[in-house]
Amino acid sequence: MRALMFEAPWQMPLREVDSPRPAPGEVLVRVRAAGVCGSDVHGFTGSTGRRSPGVIMGHEFCGTVEATGEGVSGYGPGDRVVVQPIVSDGTCPQCRAGRPNLCLNRRGIGWSVNGGYAEFVSVPQGNVLPLPAEVGWHEGALAEPLAVALHAANLTPLAVGDTVAVLGAGPVGLLTVLALKLRGAGRVIVSDLSPHRLDLARRLGADGVIHATDTDPVEEVRRLTGGLGADAVLEVVGVTATVRQSVQMARNGGHVTWVGNSAPTVEVPMQEVVTREVTVRGAYAFVDEFARAVELLRSGRVDVTPLIERVAGLEDGPELIHDLARGSLDAVKVVLEP
């Protein structure tokens, strides 16, 4: 089969590799669409250390069942499916406590084991969900980032009508705008460096946008809130500058949720957190939000199609991912069709 093989930083060519065979309890999926995630782009450059050479990336994908391994029931060839990429053991204390996303022995399809930048991928049956006929392939590939956004919004204490700031208008940041609106946020303000992405944020329902190159986001959020600050802030970038802003633009006693996961280490204004009693929490992946994301896509309550700005074949993947890493391509979401 054809696959994008991560061989070294800045090297992920299209290769011919052996197609996997489903082991007992596994489902072989023919990939129909795979979204390019920012974490894959960062892994491609080697900046995060979360991708190891020799792995096939791609954790946002859906497709059809090609074959099933021994012991698999409920799925057969041709079934439409979407893959939840976190493989948990189901037995550790975190899994037993209902937090499989924090499994002590978790693995990740597309980052620690081979993923969806390929024509075929074999995954555990427990990681497969039916993809309703109402959901197109491209939209199905965005179930995973939508689930991430839903989880972040669910973890953030929020009252109906609250003012919330979102730092970062990448795919997860924009999907977080949709999730916050579903949760009843009264006003959502988005900050980013890209005018194109801020325009899309407005189209998706953001009540205000801040071009962070021209305007100090902290001062602008305080101006828009009468000097109080936002009730909640979600940071969806993961670098020191926006982490600092997230704390500084929250109101006294406010809530900050960190979703961004780019820089391994950031500097935090600790005294701001302590003296203003700001609560800071992390949000990682999702739990039951993945199934909810699929249902929201099926029902039409969430429309992710405005984010999909480039669709290409797998053979175009190396160049597109390289352009995303260099910053020469500002497409919000690229979807590959193996």
N, C-alpha and C positions, 0 to 999 in steps of 0.2 A: 504494500500500500504506500501512498504518498503521505509524508508527514513533515512538519517543520521541526527540525531537531536542534535543540539548543546545545551548541558545541563549546561555546566560550562567550564571554562578554562581547556584544556587538556581532555575534556570529550565530545565525539561526537559519541555515539554508533549508531548502526543500530537498528531502532525501527519499529514496526508495528503501523501505524497511519491511521486515516481516510483519504481516498482519497478526494481531493477537488472536488467541483462541480462548473462548470463555472457560474458565475453571469451574469446578462445582460451586454453585451458588452465585455465579456471575452471569451477566447479560452482555452480549456483544452488540454494541450500538453502531449503526452506520450514521456518522455525523452529517447532519443537514445544514447546520448553522452554528458558528462559534463566535462569540463576541471577544474582541480584543480588550482586555482589562489593563488599566494603568499599572497595576501591580506586575503584570507580565512585561510591560514596557520597561519598568524600573528593573525587573529581574534580568531582562535582556541586556541592559547596560552594565549589570553587575553592581549597581549602587546599593542594593539592599541585602544581597547575600542570601535571598530567600529562594533562589532557583539554582539548581546544581546542573552542570554540564551533563548531557546524556539524557535529559528528561524532555518529553514532549509536553509543552505548556498547553494552556487552554482549559479554564474551569467554568466557562459560561457557554454551555452548549446543549443542543437537543438533537433528536434524530429519530430513526426507526430501528426497531429490534431486528437484527440480522440473524442471530442464533442465541440459544440459551444453553447454559451449562447444566450439568446433572443437579437435580434437586430444585431447580427453578420452577415455580408455578405462577400462573396468573398473567404471564407474558408470552407472546409468540411472535414469530416473524411478521414484520410489517406494522406492528403496533407503534404508535407515536408516543415518544417518551421524552422527558426532560431529566437531566441528571443533576442531583444535589451533590456537590463535590467534596463535602467533608466526610471522611470515613472515620467513624468513632468505634471504640471497642464495645460499648454498651454495658461494660461491667465496672469501670473505674468509679471512684466516688463522685466525680463530676457528672458522668453519664447517669448514675443512679439518682442524682439530685435534679435531673431534668435539664442539664446543661451539656448536651453532647458536643456543642460547638467548642467547649473548653475541655474536651476529653484529654486526659493525661497522655494518651497514646495515639492521638489523632494523626491521620495522614490526609493528604490533600490531592485529589485527582486534578492533575494539571500543574502541581508544583512539587510534590514529593513522589508521585507516581504518574505515569503517562496520562495525558489528557486529550482534549478535543481538537487540537490543531493537527488533525489527522483524518483519514477517511474512516477509520474504525477505532474504537476504544472499548475495552472490556472493563466493566464496573460491577461492584457488588449489587445484587438485586435490591438490597435495602436502600440504595442510593438512586433508584429509578422511580419516577412518578409518571403517571399517565399525562400526556399533553393533550388537552381537549382539542377537538377539530376546529373550534372557533379561534384558536391561537395559531398564528402563522409561525413559520420557522424562525424568522428574524426576531419576532417578538418573544418567542419562547427562549431564545438565547439570552434575553435580558431578564429572565425570571430571577437569576442569581443576584445580580446587582440590585434589583428591586427588593429582594428579600433582605439584603444588607441595609438598605435605606429604611425599610419597615422596622427592622430590629432596632436601629438607632433611634428612630422616632418613638418606638414603644418603651425604650429604656429611659427616655428623657421625661422627667416630670413636667406635665403641661396641662394647663387649664384652658378651657374653651375661651378663645379671644386673646390669648397671650401673644406677645410679640416675640418672634424667634428670629435669630440671625443665623445664616448658613454661610460659612466661609469655604469657598471652593465651588465652582460651577462645572465640575467634571460630571461624568455620568452619574456617579453615586450622589454627588451634591444636588444635581438637578432632580434625581428621583427622590431625594430627601425632601425637596420642596413639595412634591406630590404627596408624600407620606405625611408630612406635617399638616397639609391642608385636610387630608382625610381625618387626622386626629383633632381637628378643630382649632388650629392656630388662627388667630385673628389677623395677624400681619406677619409676613415672612419677608425678610430683607436678605438679599444675596450679595456677597462681595467676591470679586474675581478680577483677574488682570485682563481677561479677554472680552472685548466688546461683543464679539460674536456669541460667546457663551452667555453673557449677561442678557443679550437680546432674547436668546432662547429661554432663559430663566423667566423673563417677563411673559413670554408666550405660554409658559407652563403654569403661570399663576402667581409668580413672585409679585409682592406688592411694592417693592422698592429694590433697586440695584445700586451697587457702589462700584465704580471703577477704581480699583485700589491703586492704580498708578497715578491718578489725578487727585484722589481724595483720601484723607486719613480715615480708614474704616471705623476706627474706635470713636473718633470725634463725630463722624457722621451718624453712627448708631445712637450715640448719646444725644445729638441734636434732634434726631427723629423721635426720641423717647422723652423729650423734655428734661434731659440731663440724667435720667434714671438708669439707662442701660436696658439691654434686652432681658426678658424673663428667662430665656434659655438661648444657648448658643451651641451650634453643632459645627465642629471643625472637621472638614472633609478634605484636607490637604496632607497634613502630617509633617510640617516643617516648623522651625522655631518661630518665624515671623507670624504665622497665622495662629500658632498655639498661644503665643503671648497675647495676640489680639483677642482670642476667644475668651481669655480670662478677663482682660481689661474692659471688654464691651458688655460683659454680663452685669446685671444690676447687683446691688448688695443682696446677699442671700440667694442669688440666682444659680442656675444650673448650666454646666458646660459638659458636653459629650464629645469626646474625641473619637472620630471615626477614621481619620486619615492615618495612613500607616506607611509613610515613606522613609523619613529619616530615622535611623535606629535610636538616636539620642537627640533631645531638644532641650533648650533652656526654658525654665518655667518661672514666672514671677511669683515666687512662693508667698511673699508678704501680702500680695494682693489676694491670694487665695485665703490666707489665714485671717487677715484683719477685716475682710469683707464677707467672710463665711461663704465663699463660693464653693459649691460642690462640683467636683470634677470626676467624671467616670469615663471608662473606656467602653466601646461597643465593638464586638468582634463577630463578624459573620451573622448568624441567625439561628433560630431554633425552629419553632413551628411556622415562622414567617415565610419559609420557602413555599409550603403548600398554599398559604394565604396569597402569596404573590401570584401563583399560577391561577388561582380562582379570580383574583382581581383582574388579571389579563383576560380570562375567559368571559367575565361579566361585562367588560368594557369600562369598569370603574376607573381603571388606569390605562392611559394610552401612552405607550413608550415609543411609538413610531417617530415622533419629532426628533428623538435623539439619534436615530440611525441615519447617519449622513454619508456613509460609504459602504457599499457592498461589493465584495471582490472574491475572486477565486483563491484557493489556497496558494497557488503559484505566485500570486501578488503579495502574499503575506510578508516575506522578508523585506521587500522594499517599503511597504506601508508601515510596518513596525519600526523600521529604521527611521522613516520620516517622522513618525510620532515621537520617537526618542530624541531626535534632533530638534523638534519643535517646528519643523517646516510644514507640518500638516496639522491643522487645527480642527479636524473632524471630531465631534463629540464622541460618537461611537462608530467604530468600524466593525463590520460583521463579515467573517470569512465563510465561504461556501465550499467545503471540501468535496 
